[in-house]
């Protein structure tokens, strides 16, 4: 084999070897990039899960506070309703008593009128 052919074969071998090295390096970079991307995604996922848990906790606290305020308002309304019902019950008793007093008053008036007739 001639020297020129040998040089060409060596050059071709070097080129093939350099391409193989480039492919290996590119593949390793891609693998590294995928690993970095995977790690970044996992970190993002953990952060989002924490944010979601914090959000759930905050919502639960707000619901609990709202429930307490609602319970307080309901209790106050029930107390007002009880007072109102008590007034209604007492008014019914007063009305009955007034009605009875009017009947007694009417009876007294009738007796007075009868006495006045007898006297005259």
Secondary structure, 3 states (H helix, E strand, C coil): CCHHHHHHHHHHHHHHHHHHHHHHHHHHHHHHHHHHHHHHHHHHHHHHHHHHHHHHHHHHHHHHHHHHHHHHHHHHHHHHHHHHHHHHHHHHHHHHHHHHHHHHHHHHHHHHHHHHHHHC
